[in-house]
Amino acid sequence: MPEAHDGRDRIDEPGFSYLPRFIEADEATALIDYFAAITPIWEQRHGGDDHARGAGRRARRLTRPVYWLGAWQFASLGYYAEPHYREDRCLRAEPLPPVMQAILDRLSPTLEADHADGTPHNTCLINYYGREVGKGVPVDFARLRMHRDGEPGPVVMFSIGQPGLLEFIDPDQSPDPELGVWTRHRSVSILSGPNYKERLYHRVTQVRTGQQPKLTSRLDHFETRRISVSFRHVPEALISDLDGFPDDRQARVRGYVEELAEHSEHYAAQLAR
Ligand SMILES: O=C(O)CCC(=O)C(=O)O
């Protein structure tokens, strides 16, 4: 198994770019302030009758709290994936803040040159990695299961906070990752193409501990030490308001939207429609 890159130097491979320190220090500060002001939620992995708020929640939740911008893809509705899973799964979400858009705009020459891309990154998933505390023995929730992202085009990822070990793996070939990178504070990773988007899965297996930069979230009982943002493209025509979903799908996510609405005018307006 090759040793993981330590994340200090740039990596350029067909279909994978790693750009250390691409995010400016003042942009990182603005991102940290933004992440501290929103309230992520613990979603559950599957739909079904027991996904209502509270029921069965601890056992089946995602490996980390999340927040989406642009369009919220609830795990219980199944994620958007081309070409078959497109309809009724992306709920209109809050817009990307200007600091994220400014960094994406600065990335466009790299995206066009190295990843043949001009698609707008109009949605993103914000992952909070850390430790649950104050409920008995602290539990680490600093990982993300092996997966592939099904939206078309490149995925762009920002990394803020402690280094996280991003691994690429083809489980049909080997249980060991083919590439590992310690994604550092202020770095950007980009994946695209048949190798990195379609053949390889990716996952985050560890996040280092450390005090700086200090990250906070409005989530109770959670010490955050890394936050990643993964930007994707979803066709605008496939982003719906809550009342545009079929009734059974509205019912599956209403509890989450109510939870989000406690801290967000956007979701309060979605409920009022
Ligand atoms: O946290 C990371 O660096 C990876 C995030 C990711 O794979 C995702 O959001 O799909």
PDBQT file of the ligand as one rigid body, heavy atoms in Angstrom, charges set to zero:
ROOT
HETATM    1  O1  LIG A 301     -14.259  15.355   3.644  1.00  0.00    +0.000 OA
HETATM    2  C1  LIG A 301     -13.741  15.136   2.557  1.00  0.00    +0.000 C 
HETATM    3  O2  LIG A 301     -12.624  15.546   2.267  1.00  0.00    +0.000 OA
HETATM    4  C2  LIG A 301     -14.469  14.309   1.525  1.00  0.00    +0.000 C 
HETATM    5  C3  LIG A 301     -15.905  14.727   1.356  1.00  0.00    +0.000 C 
HETATM    6  C4  LIG A 301     -16.668  13.847   0.434  1.00  0.00    +0.000 C 
HETATM    7  O3  LIG A 301     -16.182  12.843  -0.044  1.00  0.00    +0.000 OA
HETATM    8  C5  LIG A 301     -18.051  14.190   0.080  1.00  0.00    +0.000 C 
HETATM    9  O4  LIG A 301     -18.593  15.161   0.630  1.00  0.00    +0.000 OA
HETATM   10  O5  LIG A 301     -18.624  13.478  -0.764  1.00  0.00    +0.000 OA
ENDROOT
TORSDOF 0
